[in-house]
Amino acid sequence: MPDINVPSQTKPSSWAEKVRVSDSSMRCNLEQMSRRPAGSILKIPHDMQLANVDIWHRSMIGFFVSYKLPFHAVQTIANRIWRTHGLEKTTVMSNGFMIFRFSTEEAVGEILARGPWMFGGKTILLQKWQPGFQFDKNKIRTIPVWARLQGLPFPLWNKKGLSMAASMVGKPIASDEATMQCTRLEYARVCVEIDVEVPLVHSFKVMSTLSEEPISVDVSYEWKPARCATCRVFGHSCKGSEKQVDLTVKEKRGRKLLSMSSQARALPRKRETSRCKFKNQ
C-alpha cells in the first residue's frame, strides 16, 4: 500500500508576521508593552520630557508664513547654504514645519545672527529649538524679526545699551557683530521677538544728558510678517478680506438698486429698449 502524505497542521500566522521585515537592519524593535485601553490619554513621563535634548539643542525650527515649499527644494537650498556651517539633517513635518539639525549649538546661533534668510524668494522664519514649542502655526503668537535702529545715542552702543534699546521694540534676542563691535554706525541691527497682539513700534524716544530734548530713534524692519489682529495669528490679515466682502456687498447692492431703477424707468417705456446699450457706449 502506497504511503499517503498527510499534510501537517500549520499554525495560522498573524498579519504582523506576514508583513514582518526579513532584514533586521531595516527595523528597530520596540519595547513590549500591554495595550492601553481604547480612548485613554497617553501621558508623557517627566523623565522623558527632555529626551534627546542634546540633539534638539543643536536644532533650529523653520517655517514659512502662508506658504509651503516642497521638501526637495528645502533640502537642496539648506544643503547649499548651510552645509559648510555643519548642517547634518533636514526634516520636514506634515504641517509645514522644518527642523534643521547642526553639528554644534554655536552654528545655530551663527545662522540666526546672519538672517533673515530666503528660500526660493520666500522669507523663512527661523528660531532656535526650545522645550515646549508647539508645532501649530495657529498658536504662534511671537515671531523673531530683525529691526534697524537709526539715531541711537552712542552710550547705548554696548551689550546692555543695545538690550535696553531693543526692549523698546520687542523682546531682545541678539544683535549682529557689526553692531556689537561698532563697525557700522549707520544703524544698530537687533533681533527682537514681536507679539502678534502688540502693534509694531516705528520710533521711540531716549532721554540723555547729551541733549536737552528727547532723542528720537527711528525703527525699520527688514521683514514684517502679515498679522491678523482679529484672529491674533501671523500669516494673514482679515482687513483685506473684510474690505473685499464689504466691497462685494456694496457692488451687489448697487447692482440691485441699478436694476430696480432701470426697471422703474423702463416700465412706462417698454418700447425704448435701445437705451439699455448705454453701458456699452
TATA-V287860 format. One line per field, one symbol per residue. ss: DSSP state (2 for helix, 1 for strand, 0 for the rest). phi: phi as a letter, one per 20 degrees, with the letter a starting at -180 (. if undefined). psi: psi as a letter, one per 40 degrees, with the letter a starting at -180 (. if undefined). A space follows every 10 residues. Layout:
ss: ???
phi: ???
psi: ???
This chain:
ss: 0000000000 0000222200 0002220000 0000000000 0000022200 0022222011 1110000000 2222222222 2222201111 1100000111 1100222222 2220001110 0111111100 0000002220 0111111111 0002220022 2222220000 1111102222 0000000111 1111100000 0011110000 0000111111 1000001100 0011000222 2222222222 2222222222 2222222000 0022222222 0
phi: .ffdfefffe fgeeffffef ffeffebcfe ffcfffffnf dedffffdfd flfffffedc ecaeelbcdg gfffffffff edgfenfdbc ccefenfccd ddfcffffff fffeffdcdm mdfdecbffb gnfdebffde dcbececddd nffffeebgf ffffffffda efcaceffff elecdfaedc dceddfedff edabdcebff bfegeedecc dfacffcdff elbeobcfff ffffffffff ffffffffff fffffegfcf feffffegfe e
psi: hihhhhhihi hhiiddddeh hdheeeihii ihiihiihei hhhhideedf ifdddddeih hiiihfihhi dddddddddd dedeefhdih ihideeiihh hididddddd dddeiiihhf ehhhhiiiii iehhghdeeh eihhihihhh fhideegidd ddddddeeda hhdiiidddd efehedihhi hihihdehii heiiihhiee idiihhhihi hdhhihihdd efiidihedd dddddddddd dddddddddd dddddddegd dgeeeeedde .
